[in-house]
Amino acid sequence: MSTRKQLHIGMSLAPTWLSGDAWRRADSNIEGIFSADFAVDIARRSEAAHLDFVFRPDVSYLPLEVLATGSGFASLDPTVLLAAVARETSRIGLVTTVSTTFFPPYVVARQLQSLHWISNGRAGWNIVTALQGHENFGLQAMPSAEERYARAAEFTQVVLRLWDSFPHEALLIDRQNGRYADVAQVRPIDHDGTYLRVRGPLNLPAFANARIPLIQAGASDTGRDFAASVADLVFAPTPDKAAALELRRDLSRRAERHGRSPQDVRLLPGLSLYLAPSRKAAHELFMQTHEHVDKARKLASIKQMIGLDLSDWPVDRPVGATDLPPPADNPASRTHSNLLRRLIERESLYLEQLLLRPEVISAAHWQVVGTVDDAVEQILDWADAGAIDGFIAAPGGSFGSLQLFLEQVVPRLVEAGVFRERYRGSTFAEHLEDR
Ligand SMILES: Cc1cc2nc3c(=O)[nH]c(=O)nc-3n(C[C@H](O)[C@H](O)[C@H](O)COP(=O)(O)O)c2cc1C
């Protein structure tokens, strides 16, 4: 193995390559998105490239204004989907998204441990506190971000304790003496906290010798602190290298404050990739995908994120720092609101330019629009600067971007000595041990 630091790479199953207007392409296979085959195909391709994991983000609500012009948030349940993917793959990690705001921890602990068994130790949990959807769970209003994180911290501890409550070693399966389990090792957790009361134990033993890695998405101050206290991986939007460096350093400091080593918390930003054989073709792919997307929807999203109404904004007047209203008290995602504010504070952009920036169109993720060479160069540059520990690939524009990434970019990262040539382990936690 190379002496260069190893990156950890995930592939979004979202499917990001169908967002914007890309689903309208004749070859998009949009009809297939509610089949398991669709995700199985991506997971197998990602496994052939030896990626660490595939990743399915998820929400529990359906915004109709998004649905009108693209599949948006309509999707199969991620944990059920990944159980199907588990049966068709053998090495790649399977990261599902489950919110700590809406679901009971006993159910979540059991579902994740079930996925872990079904996949022979490949489950991962993306812990989200969720953006919307309270109406679907009998809540009067969305709890504040602070309350959601306080509940998330308690929830995560409950899930970890439930996984420990029925340890693998408690299974004796001693046919001769008729002893199935050593019940002395199976213990209730008797949790009685601020938000949750759970007795336990879990009615499913832990899968042998493999942790379920935790991923955290949400990078406000509170989100970072929560991530630094428990997460193996942080999935965060970092639109430029400076943002990634700042977050990487901050996570290290916070991890140490929580008594962990900085290397225990890895930063994997989202990376949107619009790839084509030439820069010109990549730029065209990007423009075809986003140029004609409903402007009203983008303006509504800006208003919702930072309270700035640009519906009558003159085309020839840049939007600048002085146009920003004061920060809102409780935006759905402070991470995304802060990044959009940061962009407007730093650059004066005409509306037409602003509406094509990642902070508006793709959740503020790092973005490469270019060739395979461009992508490799940027990834190595960020990695060498110590800004990232890997990334989650979100190919955009067409399936071709995904193919170029897996079939050309990844082998180049292997050649450069920053990514594995083959799997050494068979569980997700083992993949994360490559350093
Ligand atoms: C990169 C990223 C990805 C996210 N993915 C999801 C998701 O798949 N589902 C979800 O309900 N919320 C998702 N969220 C929302 C967060 O869980 C969180 O509720 C929100 O960002 C508010 O936390 P903050 O104040 O730290 O930003 C995501 C947030 C970020 C930053």
The ligand as a MOL file (V3000), in Angstrom:
LIG
                    3D

  0  0  0     0  0            999 V3000
M  V30 BEGIN CTAB
M  V30 COUNTS 31 33 0 0 0
M  V30 BEGIN ATOM
M  V30 1 C -24.6970 17.8750 3.6680 0
M  V30 2 C -26.0040 17.7450 4.3740 0
M  V30 3 C -26.8340 16.6880 4.0570 0
M  V30 4 C -28.0620 16.5190 4.7110 0
M  V30 5 N -28.8450 15.4650 4.3800 0
M  V30 6 C -30.0430 15.3170 4.9690 0
M  V30 7 C -30.8930 14.2240 4.6180 0
M  V30 8 O -30.5770 13.3640 3.7870 0
M  V30 9 N -32.0870 14.1540 5.2230 0
M  V30 10 C -32.5030 15.0600 6.1600 0
M  V30 11 O -33.6050 14.9320 6.6680 0
M  V30 12 N -31.7140 16.1030 6.5170 0
M  V30 13 C -30.5090 16.2440 5.9470 0
M  V30 14 N -29.7110 17.2900 6.3140 0
M  V30 15 C -30.1740 18.2280 7.3640 0
M  V30 16 C -29.4470 18.0610 8.6800 0
M  V30 17 O -29.6840 16.7990 9.2490 0
M  V30 18 C -29.8470 19.1200 9.7050 0
M  V30 19 O -31.1730 18.9060 10.1230 0
M  V30 20 C -29.7990 20.5250 9.1890 0
M  V30 21 O -28.6780 20.7410 8.3810 0
M  V30 22 C -29.7950 21.4930 10.3730 0
M  V30 23 O -28.5950 21.3730 11.0710 0
M  V30 24 P -27.5190 22.5490 11.0290 0
M  V30 25 O -28.1360 23.6400 11.8580 0
M  V30 26 O -26.2920 21.9470 11.6690 0
M  V30 27 O -27.3210 22.9300 9.6260 0
M  V30 28 C -28.4740 17.4510 5.6880 0
M  V30 29 C -27.6410 18.5330 5.9960 0
M  V30 30 C -26.4130 18.6750 5.3650 0
M  V30 31 C -25.5530 19.8350 5.7370 0
M  V30 END ATOM
M  V30 BEGIN BOND
M  V30 1 1 1 2
M  V30 2 1 2 3
M  V30 3 2 2 30
M  V30 4 2 3 4
M  V30 5 1 4 5
M  V30 6 1 4 28
M  V30 7 2 5 6
M  V30 8 1 6 7
M  V30 9 1 6 13
M  V30 10 2 7 8
M  V30 11 1 7 9
M  V30 12 1 9 10
M  V30 13 2 10 11
M  V30 14 1 10 12
M  V30 15 2 12 13
M  V30 16 1 13 14
M  V30 17 1 14 15
M  V30 18 1 14 28
M  V30 19 1 15 16
M  V30 20 1 16 17
M  V30 21 1 16 18
M  V30 22 1 18 19
M  V30 23 1 18 20
M  V30 24 1 20 21
M  V30 25 1 20 22
M  V30 26 1 22 23
M  V30 27 1 23 24
M  V30 28 2 24 25
M  V30 29 1 24 26
M  V30 30 1 24 27
M  V30 31 2 28 29
M  V30 32 1 29 30
M  V30 33 1 30 31
M  V30 END BOND
M  V30 END CTAB
M  END
